[in-house]
C-alpha cells in the first residue's frame, strides 16, 4: 500500500511575473500589462486578459489586441526579489514554509491548522495576512502532496483527507505539464493515445507505464494517482552534504552575490553528485555581520542542476539585500550555508537516458549542463532579436533537397508538418545498365500513391547550394547530353564542366530521377536529377555531385548539391 504524501496548504499568487513587473515598473494596476520572453506572452494581468491578451501570443498580436498594453521582459530575479515580501508575510503566521517558485508557497498543514482552529481558519488567516502585509491577492488550496495541492490552489479547493486521487481523476492530463516540469511531450503523447484525463492515466499499471513511457512516465503516473513524485525519504541528509562559505569582506552588493552564487552552486551540486545524490529541497541560510539570521527553503519538483542551485541562491540574495527598509538586513552577509533538506538517488538525474540518449554511454552531466547553458543563451538572443532570430534545422517532407529543410524557431515544437515519406520501389540499378537513348529504364519512386514521387533516395547531399551552379554535360563525342520526351538521357555522359571551368571526366552516374509536375502549377519543360561521380583535381579524390537537367532541345544543367 502506498503511503500518502504530506498534507500541504499551497498559496498561489496568480500571474505573479506580471504582478511583480507592474509593481517594479510603477505601472497602475488598472493598466493592462504582460511579460514577454522570446517575443511571446508568458504572463499577463487579469486586465490584459479581459482585453484579449493570452499566454503564447506574439508581441505584435498582443499589442494589436490591446494597444495600451504595458510590455515587460521576463526577469526571474525580479520575481523572486518581490516575492520575498509575500514569503515573509506567510512566515509571520506559520513556520516551515517552502518557496516552490516565485508566486507559489507550500506550507505543512498539520501543526498550523491545529493552532489556528482548523484548515479553513488557517487559510482565511493567511489570505488576510498576505493582503494586508504585501498587498497581493492570492488563492489557497489544500491536499495531500505538492502536485495535488498546487492544482487545488488554482481551483480554490480544499480536498478531503485521502481524496487527492479522486480530485485529480477528472482533470485533463495537461495538468501534468506544470511550470518547470518539461512534460509537454509526454502530455501530447498521452492525448494522442486517448488518455485525456489523469484518472485514465492513473488506471494503467505501473509496469505498463514503465514499459511504454519509461522512468519519466512513472514519475508522472505517481502524480496522477495522488502520490508524491518519488517515495518519501526516511533518512535525513548527513551534515557533511551541507556547504558553508564565509565572506571577508561581507556581501553587500547584488553583483558580487551573483558571482558567489554561481561558484557556490556548482560546488554544492558537485558534492552531492559525488555521493550519487541530487537535491529537491534546498535550504539557504545566511548570517549577517551583526548576527542576524536569515533563512529560506526552496522546494523543486525536479532535481536541481548546478544552474538551478545558483539561480535560487542569487534570487534569495536579491530578496534579502533589496528588501524594503525595516525588512532589509542591517549589515552585509558574512556566512552562507546551503543545506540539502531533501535528496533523491542519483538515478533521478538520468532522465536523459529516456530522451534519446545512448543507454550504453551513461549520463553525461557536462553535456547536459552545456545544453542547458546553450538553451538559456538562445532564449536571451531571441529576447533581443525575436523568435526567428534563433532557428534550428528540421528535416521535413518534400521533393527537393533544399525544400526538405525547414528552419524552426528555438523553443517551438519540432514536429514535421508535411505528409510522411513514402518508400521508393527499390534501389537504383548499376549506372552503366541501359543508359542509351532507346532503352534507358524508368526511375524508381513513381509508384501509384507515393507521397513524394520523384524524390531522391537517401543519402541526401551533404551540402545543398543556395544558388545552383550552371554546368554543362557532354558525351564522348562532345555533344550536349539532354533529356528525351520520356525524361531519359539522350546519351551517356562523359565530361562535366562547372561554371565554365575545364571539364572533368564523369566516372560514374546514377539513374535519372524524373521530377513529377506539381498539381495546380503551369506545365514546364521536363526536368530530372542525376547523381554523378566526377574525377577530382590532380592529387584530389573524386567528387560526387547532384545535378538538375531541364529542357529538351537546349538542356540547362545546374549543380544543386555536393556529397561528402
C-alpha positions in Angstrom: 0.0 0.0 0.0 1.4 3.4 -1.0 2.0 6.0 1.8 0.0 9.2 1.3 2.1 12.3 0.9 2.2 15.1 3.5 -0.9 17.2 3.6 0.1 20.7 2.3 -1.5 24.1 2.0 -0.4 25.9 -1.2 -0.7 29.6 -1.5 -0.7 30.7 -5.2 -0.4 34.3 -6.5 -1.9 34.2 -10.0 0.1 35.9 -12.8 2.9 36.6 -10.4 5.5 37.5 -13.1 3.1 40.2 -14.4 2.2 41.4 -10.9 5.8 41.7 -10.0 6.7 43.6 -13.2 3.8 46.0 -12.7 5.0 46.6 -9.1 8.6 47.1 -10.1 7.8 49.3 -13.0 5.4 51.6 -11.1 2.6 51.0 -13.5 -1.0 51.5 -12.4 -2.7 48.2 -11.6 -5.7 49.3 -13.8 -3.5 49.3 -16.9 -3.2 46.0 -18.8 0.3 44.5 -18.7 2.1 41.4 -19.9 5.5 39.8 -19.5 7.3 38.6 -22.7 10.0 36.0 -23.3 11.3 35.4 -26.8 8.7 37.8 -28.1 5.8 35.7 -26.6 3.5 36.4 -23.7 4.4 34.2 -20.7 2.2 36.0 -18.2 -0.4 38.8 -18.2 -2.6 40.6 -15.7 -6.4 40.0 -15.4 -7.0 43.4 -17.0 -4.9 42.3 -20.1 -6.8 39.0 -20.4 -10.1 40.9 -20.4 -8.7 42.8 -23.4 -8.0 39.6 -25.3 -4.3 39.0 -24.4 -3.4 35.4 -23.9 -0.3 33.4 -23.0 1.7 32.3 -26.0 0.7 35.3 -28.1 3.4 37.0 -30.1 4.0 40.6 -29.1 2.6 42.1 -32.3 -0.6 40.2 -31.9 -1.0 41.1 -28.2 -0.4 44.8 -28.9 -2.9 44.7 -31.7 -5.5 43.3 -29.3 -4.6 45.8 -26.6 -2.7 48.9 -27.9 -2.3 50.3 -24.4 -0.6 47.2 -23.2 2.4 47.7 -20.8 5.3 45.5 -22.0 7.9 43.9 -19.7 10.7 41.5 -20.2 10.9 38.2 -18.1 13.2 38.6 -15.1 13.4 35.7 -12.6 15.4 37.8 -10.2 12.8 40.5 -10.1 10.0 37.9 -9.5 11.9 36.2 -6.7 13.0 39.5 -5.0 9.5 40.9 -4.8 8.0 37.6 -3.8 10.2 37.7 -0.6 7.6 40.2 0.8 4.9 37.5 0.4 7.1 34.8 1.9 7.8 37.0 5.0 4.1 37.7 5.4 3.3 34.0 5.5 6.3 33.3 7.7 4.8 35.6 10.4 2.0 33.1 10.9 3.4 29.7 10.1 6.8 28.0 10.2 8.3 25.6 7.8 7.1 27.3 4.6 8.8 26.3 1.3 9.0 28.5 -1.8 8.3 26.3 -4.8 8.9 29.1 -7.2 8.2 32.8 -7.2 4.4 33.0 -6.9 3.9 29.6 -5.1 4.4 28.7 -1.5 3.8 25.4 0.3 3.1 25.1 4.0 2.6 21.9 6.1 -0.9 21.9 7.4 -0.9 19.7 10.5 0.6 21.9 13.2 -0.6 25.3 11.9 -4.2 24.0 11.4 -4.3 22.8 14.9 -3.1 26.1 16.3 -5.5 28.3 14.3 -8.5 26.1 14.8 -8.8 24.2 11.5 -7.7 24.3 7.9 -10.3 26.7 6.8 -9.5 29.2 9.6 -5.7 28.8 8.7 -6.5 29.6 5.0 -8.5 32.7 6.0 -5.7 34.0 8.2 -3.1 33.5 5.5 -5.2 35.3 2.9 -5.8 38.3 5.2 -2.2 38.4 6.2 -0.8 38.4 2.7 -3.3 41.0 1.5 -2.5 43.3 4.5 1.3 42.9 4.6 2.1 42.5 0.9 -1.0 44.0 -0.9 -1.3 40.9 -3.1 -4.3 38.8 -3.9 -3.8 35.0 -3.7 -5.6 31.7 -3.6 -5.1 28.7 -1.4 -5.7 25.0 -1.8 -5.1 22.0 0.5 -4.5 18.4 -0.5 -2.0 15.6 0.0 1.1 16.2 -2.0 2.5 19.2 -3.7 1.1 18.4 -7.1 -2.5 18.0 -5.9 -2.3 20.9 -3.5 -1.0 23.2 -6.3 -3.9 22.3 -8.6 -6.3 22.6 -5.7 -5.0 26.2 -5.1 -5.6 27.1 -8.7 -9.2 25.8 -8.3 -9.6 27.2 -4.8 -10.4 23.7 -3.4 -9.9 22.1 -0.1 -9.6 18.4 -0.8 -10.7 16.0 1.9 -8.2 13.6 3.5 -7.3 10.7 1.2 -9.3 12.1 -1.7 -6.5 13.5 -3.8 -6.7 10.8 -6.4 -10.5 11.3 -6.8 -10.0 15.0 -7.0 -7.4 14.7 -9.8 -9.1 11.9 -11.8 -11.5 14.1 -13.9 -8.9 16.7 -14.7 -7.1 16.8 -18.1 -3.6 15.3 -18.4 -2.4 18.8 -19.4 -2.2 19.5 -15.7 0.9 17.3 -15.6 2.8 20.0 -17.5 3.3 22.3 -14.6 5.9 25.2 -15.0 9.4 23.8 -15.0 8.3 20.1 -15.3 9.1 19.8 -19.1 6.2 17.3 -19.7 4.7 18.8 -22.8 5.9 16.0 -25.0 4.5 13.3 -22.5 1.2 15.1 -22.3 0.9 15.2 -26.1 1.7 11.5 -26.4 -0.9 10.6 -23.7 -3.5 12.7 -25.5 -2.8 11.0 -28.9 -3.2 7.6 -27.2 -6.6 8.6 -25.9 -5.7 9.1 -22.3 -7.3 12.5 -21.8 -7.8 12.6 -18.1 -5.5 12.0 -15.1 -7.8 9.2 -14.0 -7.4 7.3 -17.3 -3.7 7.6 -17.0 -3.7 6.6 -13.3 -5.7 3.5 -14.2 -2.8 2.0 -16.0 -0.5 -0.3 -14.1 2.9 1.0 -13.2 4.5 -1.9 -15.0 2.8 -0.9 -18.3 3.7 2.7 -17.8 7.3 1.9 -17.3 7.4 -0.3 -20.4 5.7 2.4 -22.6 6.8 5.7 -21.1 10.0 4.9 -19.2 11.0 6.5 -15.9 9.7 9.9 -16.7 6.3 8.4 -17.3 6.4 6.6 -13.9 7.0 9.9 -12.1 4.0 11.5 -13.8 1.9 8.4 -13.2 2.6 8.7 -9.4 1.3 12.3 -9.5 -1.8 11.3 -11.4 -2.5 8.7 -8.7 -2.3 11.4 -6.0 1.1 10.2 -4.7 4.4 12.0 -4.3 6.6 12.1 -7.4 9.2 10.0 -5.5 8.7 7.8 -2.5 9.4 9.6 0.8 13.0 9.7 2.0 13.2 8.4 5.6 16.8 9.4 6.4 17.9 13.0 6.9 20.8 14.1 4.7 24.1 13.9 6.6 25.6 17.2 7.8 28.7 16.8 5.6 26.5 17.4 2.5 26.0 21.0 3.6 28.2 23.7 2.2 29.2 26.7 4.3 31.0 29.8 3.0 32.4 32.7 5.0 33.0 36.1 3.4 35.5 38.8 4.2 34.6 41.4 3.3 30.9 40.8 3.8 28.5 40.6 0.8 26.5 43.8 0.4 26.2 44.1 -3.4 24.0 42.1 -5.7 26.6 41.7 -8.5 29.1 40.2 -6.0 26.4 37.9 -4.6 25.5 36.7 -8.1 29.2 35.8 -8.8 29.4 33.9 -5.4 26.1 32.1 -6.2 27.5 30.8 -9.4 30.6 29.2 -7.9 28.9 28.1 -4.7 26.0 26.4 -6.5 28.4 24.5 -8.7 30.5 23.2 -5.8 27.4 22.3 -3.8 25.9 20.3 -6.7 29.3 18.6 -7.3 29.4 17.4 -3.7 26.0 15.8 -3.9 26.8 14.2 -7.3 29.9 12.5 -5.9 27.7 10.6 -3.5 25.1 9.8 -6.2 22.5 12.2 -4.8 20.5 15.2 -6.1 18.7 17.9 -4.1 14.9 18.5 -4.4 14.6 20.8 -1.3 17.3 23.4 -0.7 17.7 25.4 2.5 19.5 28.7 2.1 20.7 30.2 5.4 22.8 33.3 6.0 24.3 35.1 9.0 24.9 38.9 8.7 27.9 40.7 10.2 25.7 41.9 13.1 24.5 38.4 13.9 21.1 38.4 12.1 19.9 35.0 11.0 18.2 34.7 7.6 16.8 31.6 6.0 14.5 30.3 3.3 13.7 26.8 1.9 13.1 26.3 -1.8 11.3 23.2 -3.0 11.7 21.8 -6.5 9.7 19.3 -8.4 12.8 18.1 -10.4 16.3 17.6 -9.0 18.3 20.8 -9.0 21.0 21.4 -11.6 24.1 23.5 -10.8 22.4 26.4 -12.6 19.2 25.8 -10.6 21.0 26.0 -7.3 22.9 29.1 -8.4 19.7 30.8 -9.5 17.9 30.2 -6.2 20.9 31.5 -4.2 21.0 34.6 -6.4 17.3 35.2 -6.1 17.4 34.8 -2.4 20.2 37.3 -2.0 18.3 39.8 -4.1 15.3 39.3 -1.9 17.3 39.9 1.2 19.5 42.8 0.1 16.8 44.7 -1.8 14.1 44.3 0.7 12.1 47.4 1.9 13.6 49.4 4.7 12.9 47.7 8.0 12.9 44.2 6.4 16.4 44.6 4.9 19.4 43.2 6.9 21.3 46.0 8.8 24.7 44.7 7.6 26.2 42.5 4.9 26.1 38.7 4.8 29.2 37.2 6.5 28.3 33.5 6.2 26.2 31.4 3.8 25.1 27.8 4.3 23.5 25.6 1.6 21.7 22.6 3.2 20.1 19.8 1.2 16.9 19.2 3.2 15.7 16.5 0.9 17.7 14.4 -1.5 16.9 11.7 -4.1 19.1 9.0 -5.5 21.3 9.9 -8.5 19.2 7.8 -10.9 16.8 10.8 -10.8 19.5 12.7 -12.8 19.4 10.0 -15.6 16.2 11.1 -17.3 18.4 11.8 -20.3 18.6 8.0 -20.8 14.9 8.1 -21.8 15.2 11.1 -24.0 17.0 9.7 -27.0 20.4 9.3 -25.3 22.6 6.3 -25.7 21.9 3.9 -22.7 25.4 2.4 -23.0 27.0 5.7 -22.7 25.6 6.6 -19.3 24.6 10.1 -18.1 26.9 12.9 -19.1 26.5 15.8 -16.7 28.8 18.1 -18.6 26.8 17.7 -21.8 23.5 18.3 -20.0 24.9 21.4 -18.4 26.3 22.7 -21.7 22.9 22.1 -23.4 21.2 24.0 -20.6 23.5 26.9 -20.8 23.2 27.0 -24.6 19.4 26.9 -24.3 19.4 29.9 -21.9 21.7 31.8 -24.2 19.4 31.1 -27.2 16.4 32.4 -25.3 18.3 35.6 -24.4 19.2 36.2 -28.1 15.5 35.6 -29.0 14.6 38.2 -26.5 16.7 40.7 -28.4 16.1 39.6 -32.0 12.7 37.9 -31.8 11.8 34.2 -32.0 13.0 34.0 -35.6 16.4 35.2 -34.5 17.5 31.7 -33.4 16.4 28.8 -35.6 17.4 25.1 -35.9 17.0 22.9 -39.0 14.4 20.2 -39.2 14.3 17.6 -42.0 10.7 17.5 -43.3 8.8 16.2 -46.3 9.4 17.4 -49.8 10.9 16.6 -53.2 13.8 19.0 -53.4 16.9 18.6 -51.1 16.7 22.3 -50.2 12.9 22.1 -49.7 13.1 19.3 -47.2 15.0 21.5 -44.7 12.7 23.7 -42.6 14.0 26.3 -40.1 12.2 26.1 -36.7 12.5 29.0 -34.2 14.2 27.8 -31.0 11.6 26.6 -28.4 8.9 25.8 -31.0 7.7 22.3 -31.5 9.9 20.3 -33.9 7.1 18.3 -35.4 7.1 17.6 -39.2 4.2 19.4 -40.9 4.5 17.7 -44.3 3.0 14.2 -45.0 5.2 11.3 -44.1 7.7 9.8 -46.5 6.6 7.0 -48.8 9.2 4.3 -49.6 10.6 4.0 -53.1 10.2 0.8 -55.0 13.8 -0.3 -54.7 17.5 0.5 -55.1 18.9 2.0 -58.3 20.4 -0.3 -60.8 24.1 -0.2 -61.8 24.9 3.1 -63.6 26.1 1.5 -66.8 23.0 -0.5 -67.4 20.6 0.6 -70.1 21.5 4.3 -70.5 21.3 4.6 -74.2 18.6 6.9 -75.7 16.4 3.9 -76.7 16.4 1.6 -73.7 17.0 3.7 -70.6 15.0 2.3 -67.7 12.4 4.4 -65.9 13.2 5.8 -62.5 12.1 4.4 -59.2 9.8 6.3 -56.9 6.9 6.8 -59.4 4.7 4.2 -57.7 1.0 5.0 -57.7 0.1 6.8 -54.5 3.7 7.6 -53.5 3.7 10.6 -51.2 6.7 12.3 -52.8 7.1 10.8 -56.3 10.4 11.7 -57.9 12.2 12.3 -54.6 15.8 11.3 -54.4 16.6 8.3 -52.2 19.0 8.5 -49.3 21.6 9.7 -48.8 20.9 13.4 -49.3 23.7 15.8 -50.4 25.9 16.9 -47.5 25.9 20.4 -49.0 22.9 21.9 -50.7 23.8 25.1 -52.7 21.7 28.1 -52.1 22.3 29.2 -55.7 22.8 26.3 -58.1 25.9 26.5 -60.3 25.5 26.4 -64.1 27.1 23.3 -65.7 27.5 21.6 -69.0 27.4 17.8 -69.6 28.7 16.3 -72.9 29.0 12.7 -74.2 32.1 11.0 -75.6 31.6 12.7 -78.9 31.4 16.2 -77.4 27.6 16.5 -77.9 25.4 18.1 -75.2 23.6 15.5 -73.1 19.9 16.3 -72.6 16.6 14.7 -71.9 14.2 12.8 -74.2 10.5 13.3 -74.1 10.3 10.3 -71.7 12.8 12.1 -69.4 15.8 9.8 -70.1 19.3 10.9 -71.0 19.9 11.3 -74.8 23.4 9.7 -74.4 25.8 8.5 -71.8 27.6 11.5 -70.0 31.3 11.6 -70.4 32.6 15.0 -69.2 31.2 17.7 -66.8 32.1 21.4 -66.7 31.0 23.7 -63.9 31.0 27.5 -64.1 32.9 27.3 -67.5 35.9 25.7 -65.9 37.9 22.9 -67.6 35.7 19.8 -67.9 36.3 16.8 -65.8 35.7 13.1 -66.6 32.5 11.5 -65.4 33.5 8.3 -63.7 30.0 7.0 -62.8 26.4 8.2 -62.7 23.1 7.1 -61.3 19.7 6.6 -62.9 17.7 9.6 -64.0 15.2 10.7 -61.3 12.3 12.5 -63.1 10.7 15.4 -61.3 6.9 14.9 -61.2 5.0 18.0 -62.1 3.3 19.6 -59.1 -0.5 19.9 -59.3 -2.0 23.4 -59.9 1.2 24.6 -61.5 1.7 25.6 -65.1 3.5 22.8 -67.1 7.1 23.5 -67.8 10.0 21.7 -69.6 10.8 18.2 -68.4 13.2 18.1 -65.5 15.2 15.3 -63.9 18.1 14.9 -61.5 21.2 12.8 -61.9 23.9 11.9 -59.4 27.4 11.9 -60.9 30.9 10.9 -59.7 33.5 13.1 -61.4 37.3 13.0 -61.4 38.9 15.3 -58.8 41.7 17.8 -59.4 45.2 16.3 -59.6 46.1 14.5 -56.3 42.5 15.0 -55.1 39.8 12.3 -54.7 36.8 12.1 -56.9 33.7 14.2 -56.1 30.1 13.3 -56.1 27.6 15.9 -57.2 23.8 16.2 -57.7 22.7 17.8 -61.0 19.4 19.0 -62.3 18.7 18.9 -66.1 15.8 21.0 -67.5 14.6 21.2 -71.1 14.8 19.1 -74.3 16.3 21.0 -77.2 18.6 23.3 -75.2 19.2 21.5 -71.9 20.1 23.6 -68.9 22.3 21.8 -66.3 22.9 23.1 -62.8 24.7 21.6 -59.8 22.4 21.6 -56.8 24.4 19.7 -54.2 27.7 18.1 -53.3 28.1 14.7 -51.5 30.9 14.1 -48.9 
